[in-house]
Amino acid sequence: MKNNKALKAVAISTITDEATAITNLTKSVDADFLNCITLILHSKGRVIVTGIGKSAIIGQKIVATLNSTGTPASFLHAADAIHGDLGTIQKEDIVICISNSGETPEIKILVPLLKEYGSSLIAMVGKKESFLARQADLVINTTVAKEACPNNLAPTSSTTAQMVMGDALAVCLLEARGFTSADFARLHPGGAIGKQLYLKVSDLYSGNMAPRVNHDDDIKKVIIEISSKRLGATAVLKGQALLGIITDGDLRRMLEKNTDIGTLHAVDIMTKNPRTISSGTLVVNALSIMRENNITQLLVVDKKKYMGVIHLHDILREGIL
């Protein structure tokens, strides 16, 4: 067994080889690649991605990326296609067939059937002179000089190239469709990514109590208010006007500086002009403000009216980091 130094060298070599293979793909963004984008954009059907072996696994990832960025897509395993599932494909669909060699038996059976159906065929292939490439309407070239595997056998650089070209295709389609962050949120409502794009401060702060003290309240009342509302802070008001904020950190600093706190009032220890946020602001923006200012809560203010507090813990509970 090789020692750690040798294994480290193998890992670095693998990464370097794959990085080189990816860099060389820029030459594959050619007329055929751009025509693939146009073809898919104007299609009335779906994108059907098919392949065999490791290419099939990459195909599933490409389908997931297409679907999540606004291009309807489905995966069909090439072996399943030639054993009864070919009916999944309709004439209006565009088929992307992924194969490094372009010569596998399943592909050779499938391709003539696809052409008989009349579906447009895009080959994502590593061998431009292969059977698949010759039969396709358009070719996305994923040729690599060599696999990262020391024996030049295990699909490594070639499958990485397929995935990257699939990403490039999906992102180009995203841009061409004018797919926005709001569209992304609509397709990802249940995940942390989606929450960053639609969850608002109003969705979180309303479940909290709204700690408040008057500017002339004594320190005892301030301490009780902060402790009972369990948000680590309280707003300081004069009538309906927001004057400041007192945090538990302010209380600690007050105790360090003063031996006699009996004569102090809220206005004496508050921080003026506190950071505030409106209830309609996205929670991810609230988190950004907290991080930038090294604070754990923001006062929610709408039309100059104090509404409550949103705390860092509220945001973390939603899985937004």
C-alpha positions in Angstrom: 0.0 0.0 0.0 1.3 3.5 -0.9 2.2 5.9 1.9 0.3 9.1 2.6 2.8 11.2 0.6 2.2 9.0 -2.5 -1.6 9.0 -2.0 -1.6 12.8 -1.7 0.3 13.0 -5.0 -2.3 10.8 -6.7 -5.2 13.0 -5.3 -3.5 16.1 -6.6 -2.8 14.5 -10.0 -6.5 13.5 -10.3 -7.7 17.0 -9.5 -5.2 18.5 -11.9 -6.1 16.2 -14.7 -9.8 16.8 -14.3 -9.3 20.6 -14.1 -7.3 20.5 -17.3 -10.0 18.5 -19.0 -12.6 21.0 -17.9 -10.6 24.0 -19.1 -10.2 22.4 -22.5 -14.0 22.2 -22.8 -14.2 25.9 -23.7 -13.4 24.8 -27.3 -16.6 22.7 -27.3 -18.8 25.8 -26.9 -19.2 25.9 -30.7 -22.0 26.4 -33.2 -23.6 23.0 -32.4 -23.7 23.8 -28.7 -25.4 27.1 -29.3 -27.8 25.4 -31.7 -28.7 23.0 -29.0 -29.8 25.9 -26.8 -32.0 27.3 -29.6 -33.5 23.9 -30.4 -34.5 23.3 -26.7 -35.8 26.9 -26.3 -38.2 26.5 -29.2 -39.2 22.9 -28.5 -42.9 22.2 -27.6 -41.9 19.0 -25.8 -39.6 18.0 -23.0 -35.9 17.2 -22.9 -35.3 13.5 -22.5 -31.8 12.6 -21.2 -30.6 9.0 -21.7 -27.4 7.1 -21.2 -25.9 3.9 -19.9 -23.5 3.1 -17.0 -21.8 6.1 -15.4 -23.2 8.4 -18.2 -26.7 7.5 -17.0 -25.8 8.7 -13.5 -24.5 12.0 -14.9 -27.7 12.2 -17.0 -29.9 12.0 -13.9 -27.9 15.0 -12.4 -28.3 17.0 -15.6 -32.1 16.3 -15.6 -32.3 17.5 -12.0 -30.4 20.7 -12.9 -32.6 21.4 -16.0 -35.8 20.9 -14.0 -34.7 23.2 -11.2 -33.7 26.0 -13.6 -36.9 26.1 -15.7 -36.3 23.5 -18.5 -38.7 20.5 -18.2 -36.7 17.3 -18.4 -37.0 13.6 -17.8 -34.4 10.8 -17.5 -34.8 7.5 -19.4 -32.2 4.8 -18.9 -31.0 3.5 -22.3 -31.5 -0.1 -21.2 -35.0 0.5 -20.1 -35.8 2.4 -23.3 -35.0 -0.6 -25.4 -36.9 -2.9 -23.1 -40.4 -1.3 -23.1 -40.0 2.3 -22.0 -39.4 3.9 -25.4 -43.1 5.0 -25.4 -42.0 7.7 -22.9 -40.5 9.7 -25.7 -42.8 11.7 -27.9 -42.1 13.2 -31.3 -41.9 16.8 -29.9 -39.3 15.8 -27.4 -35.6 16.4 -27.7 -33.4 13.5 -26.7 -29.9 14.1 -25.3 -28.0 10.9 -25.4 -24.9 10.7 -23.3 -22.0 8.3 -24.0 -18.3 8.8 -23.9 -17.6 6.2 -26.6 -20.8 6.6 -28.5 -20.5 2.9 -29.4 -22.2 0.9 -26.6 -24.6 -1.8 -27.8 -27.7 -0.2 -26.1 -27.0 3.1 -27.8 -26.7 1.4 -31.2 -30.1 -0.2 -30.7 -31.7 2.9 -29.3 -30.5 5.6 -31.8 -32.2 4.2 -35.0 -35.5 3.8 -33.0 -35.3 7.5 -31.9 -34.7 8.6 -35.5 -37.7 6.5 -36.5 -39.8 8.4 -33.9 -38.7 11.6 -35.5 -37.4 13.1 -32.2 -34.5 15.5 -32.4 -31.3 13.8 -31.2 -28.4 15.6 -29.4 -25.3 13.5 -28.7 -23.2 14.4 -25.7 -20.2 12.3 -26.7 -16.5 12.0 -26.3 -15.7 10.5 -29.7 -16.7 12.8 -32.6 -16.4 10.0 -35.1 -18.5 7.5 -33.2 -21.8 5.9 -34.3 -23.7 8.2 -31.9 -22.1 11.4 -33.1 -22.6 10.5 -36.8 -26.3 9.8 -36.2 -27.1 12.8 -34.1 -28.6 16.1 -35.3 -26.3 18.1 -33.0 -23.2 17.2 -31.0 -22.0 18.5 -27.7 -18.4 17.5 -27.7 -17.1 16.2 -24.3 -13.8 14.8 -25.6 -11.0 14.5 -22.9 -7.4 13.7 -23.6 -7.3 11.0 -20.9 -9.1 9.8 -17.8 -7.7 10.8 -14.4 -7.6 7.1 -13.6 -3.9 6.0 -13.7 -4.9 3.1 -16.0 -6.9 5.5 -18.2 -9.9 3.2 -17.8 -12.3 4.3 -15.0 -14.7 7.1 -16.2 -13.3 10.1 -14.3 -12.4 13.1 -16.5 -15.0 12.0 -19.1 -17.9 12.0 -16.6 -16.8 15.3 -15.1 -16.7 16.8 -18.6 -20.3 15.5 -19.2 -21.5 17.1 -16.0 -19.9 20.4 -16.7 -21.3 20.6 -20.2 -24.7 19.7 -18.8 -24.4 22.6 -16.3 -23.2 25.0 -19.1 -26.3 24.0 -21.1 -28.7 24.4 -18.2 -27.2 27.8 -17.2 -27.4 29.1 -20.8 -31.0 28.0 -21.0 -31.7 29.7 -17.6 -30.2 33.0 -19.0 -32.0 32.7 -22.3 -35.4 32.2 -20.5 -34.8 35.1 -18.2 -35.2 32.7 -15.2 -35.1 34.8 -12.0 -34.5 34.2 -8.4 -38.2 34.4 -7.8 -38.7 31.6 -10.4 -36.1 29.6 -8.6 -37.9 30.0 -5.3 -41.1 28.9 -6.8 -39.5 25.6 -7.8 -37.7 25.1 -4.5 -40.3 26.1 -1.8 -39.3 23.3 0.6 -35.5 23.8 0.8 -33.2 26.1 2.5 -32.3 27.7 -0.8 -35.9 28.5 -1.5 -36.4 30.0 1.9 -33.6 32.4 1.2 -35.6 33.7 -1.7 -39.1 33.9 -0.3 -39.1 33.9 3.6 -39.7 37.3 5.0 -39.1 38.9 8.4 -42.9 39.0 8.9 -43.0 35.2 8.7 -40.7 34.9 11.8 -40.9 37.8 14.1 -44.7 37.7 14.7 -44.2 34.5 16.8 -42.1 36.4 19.3 -43.1 38.7 22.1 -42.3 42.4 21.6 -40.2 43.5 24.5 -40.5 47.3 25.3 -39.8 49.7 28.1 -40.4 53.4 28.5 -37.4 55.7 28.4 -37.9 56.6 32.0 -38.3 53.1 33.4 -35.9 52.0 36.0 -33.2 49.3 35.6 -35.2 46.7 37.5 -38.0 46.9 35.0 -35.5 46.7 32.1 -34.0 43.6 33.5 -37.4 41.9 34.0 -38.5 42.8 30.5 -35.4 41.4 28.8 -35.5 38.3 31.0 -39.2 37.5 30.6 -39.4 38.0 26.8 -36.3 35.8 26.3 -34.9 37.7 23.2 -31.8 39.2 24.8 -33.0 42.8 24.2 -35.8 45.3 24.6 -36.8 48.3 22.6 -36.8 51.7 24.4 -39.8 53.9 23.6 -41.0 57.4 24.4 -44.7 57.2 23.7 -44.8 55.5 20.3 -41.4 56.8 19.2 -38.5 54.3 19.1 -35.5 55.8 20.9 -33.1 52.9 21.3 -32.4 49.4 22.3 -31.0 47.7 25.4 -29.4 44.3 25.1 -28.2 41.9 27.8 -24.7 43.0 26.8 -25.6 46.6 27.6 -26.8 45.4 31.1 -23.5 43.7 31.7 -21.5 46.7 30.7 -23.6 48.9 32.9 -22.9 46.7 35.9 -19.2 46.8 35.2 -19.2 50.6 35.2 -21.6 51.5 37.9 -21.8 50.6 41.6 -25.0 52.4 42.2 -27.7 51.6 39.6 -30.6 52.8 41.6 -30.7 56.2 39.9 -30.3 54.9 36.3 -33.1 54.7 33.8 -33.5 53.0 30.5 -32.5 56.1 28.5 -29.2 56.2 30.4 -27.9 52.9 29.2 -29.7 52.4 25.8 -28.0 52.3 22.5 -29.4 55.1 20.3 -30.4 54.7 16.7 -30.6 50.9 16.8 -30.4 48.7 13.7 -34.0 48.1 12.4 -35.6 46.2 9.6 -39.0 46.2 8.0 -41.3 43.2 8.2 -41.3 42.9 4.4 -37.6 42.4 4.1 -36.2 38.9 3.2 -34.9 37.0 6.2 -31.6 36.3 4.3 -31.1 40.1 4.3 -31.8 40.3 8.0 -29.1 37.6 8.6 -26.7 39.6 6.5 -27.2 42.7 8.6 -26.7 40.7 11.8 -23.5 39.3 10.5 -22.1 42.6 9.3 -22.8 44.3 12.6 -22.1 41.3 14.9 -25.5 41.4 16.5 -28.1 38.7 17.2 -31.4 40.7 17.0 -33.0 43.4 14.9 -35.9 45.6 15.9 -38.8 45.3 13.4 -40.2 48.7 12.4 -42.9 49.5 9.9 -43.8 53.1 9.0 -41.9 54.3 12.1 -43.9 52.0 14.3 -42.1 49.4 16.5 -43.5 45.9 15.8 -41.2 43.5 17.5 -37.9 41.6 17.4 -36.4 39.1 15.0 -33.7 37.0 16.6 -30.8 35.1 15.0 -32.2 31.9 16.5 -35.4 32.4 14.6 -33.4 32.4 11.4 -31.2 29.4 12.3 -34.3 27.4 13.1 -35.3 27.8 9.5 -32.0 26.3 8.3 -30.8 29.6 6.8 -27.1 30.0 7.4 
